[in-house]
Amino acid sequence: MHQHGSSNQSQPVGKASLQENRQPTRLSLPIKLVLYVSIGIIAFFLITEHLAHLVGFFPLLSILFICMFMHLFMHGGHGGHGDGNSGNSPSR
């Protein structure tokens, strides 16, 4: 078999040789920094702009939530969805 390269010695193939060949690139830190800053700026503007639109619906949403919670928690005071007869009224 013909080997390519200047040396006829075989290179060891294993974990040690693979880990030695892996070196972090110089641009990885600046690219990550730019990516994180860009994501932060995008998230900031998405939150602030959508929050400005949602504030207009806050009174309507609060009334709906108040109605839902009153419906859920206030039924215990009047006996639920019954007809209101407690059994003390005379029958006809």
KABELVEN-V536013 format. One record per run of one state. SS is the DSSP state (H for helix, E for strand, - for the rest). FROM is the first residue (numbers start at 1). LEN is the number of residues. Records with the same first field share a line. If there is no record, write none. Layout:
SS->FROM-LEN + FROM-LEN
This chain:
-->1-14 + 22-6 + 74-1 + 78-15
H->15-7 + 28-46 + 75-3
